[in-house]
Amino acid sequence: MKKIEAVIQPFKLDEVRQSLVDAGVSGMTVLEVRGRGSQHETGLLYRGVESETWPTAKLKIEVVVGDRDLAEVLAAIRQAAWTGRSGDGKIFVSDVVEAIRIRNDQRDEAAV
């Protein structure tokens, strides 16, 4: 199993969520996060006063999928979150050693 963490622009949430549902992902966690990637943003100029744009508001979506579904889910997220501009986000993939559903003790892929 793999855990996918995708940091995306907030206005792309509905598109990414629908793409994940279309790819067969039924459960996900969405978190409001703030931070900055590697892009070098300049400050915003408002009424002659420059303000810093860091940290930028983003959303982080977390999903756990089986190994066989990984490529399809990654493509779905990337296509739905893409704008072509700096700040589109990042996707991180890590191994999940075990998953346990607390309610009924289901294990691994049956638990997700």
N, C-alpha and C positions, 0 to 999 in steps of 0.2 A: 504494500500500500504506500501511497505517496500523499504528503500534505502539500498543498499549494497555497501559498500566500501571495496575493496580488494586491499591490498598492496602486490605486487608480484615482482618476479625477472624479470628484463627487457627482458631477453631472452625467457621468457615464454609467452610473449604478444600474439604472433600469435596463439598459442595453446589455450589460454584462450579465445581470441576473437572468434575463430572458435567454441569452445564449447558453448559459449554464443549464437552465431547465431543458432547452432543446437538446443539449448534449447528454441528458439523462441524470444530471446532478440534482438531487432532491433537497439536500440540506446544505446550508452554508452559514457561516458566521460573518457578520459585517460589523466592523469597528470604525469609529471616527478616530483618525490619527493626525498628527502634525509632524512635519519634518522637512527635510530637504535632501534631494539627491545630489548628483554630481554637477548638475547644471549651475552656471554662474549667473544668478538672477541679479538684475539691477534693481535699485529701490524704486518705489512708486513716487511720482511727483504729484502732489496735490496742493494746490494754492501756493505754489512756490516752496513747499516744504517737502523734503525727501523723507520717505518712511521706508523702513526695512520690510521686505516681503517674506522674511523668514520668521517663524516656521510656516510652511504652506499647509493648508487644510487638505487632507486626502481621505480616502476610505481604504480600509484593508479588508479584503475578502479572504476568508480561510475555508478551504474545502479539503476533504480527504477522499481520494479515489483509489480504485484498484489499479494496479500497474498497467493492465491492458487498456484502460480508459485514459491514461495520462496524456498521450499526444492529442487526442480529440479535445480534451478539456483545455489544454494549454492553447490550442489554436482558437477555440471559442472565446477564451478570455482576451487573447491578443487582438483578434479581429474586432471584437466589440469595444475594447478600451482604446483602440488606436485613433489618434487625431492627426498624427504626423508632426506635432509640435513638441517642443521641449516640455517635460513635465508629464508626459503620458503615464509614467509609472514604471513599476518593475514587477517581475514575477519571480518568486523563489520556490524551489521544489526541494523537499527533504523526505527522507525515509520515515515511515511510521512503523515502529517495532510491534506495537500491539494496540488494539482498540477494544474497549469493553463498554457495552451498554449497561448502565447502572441498574435500570429497571428490571431486566430479565437475564443479565449475565451473558448476553450474546457476545461473541468474540469476533475480532478482526473484520473482514468485509461484511459479515452479517450485521455487525454493530453500526456500520455507517450506511 
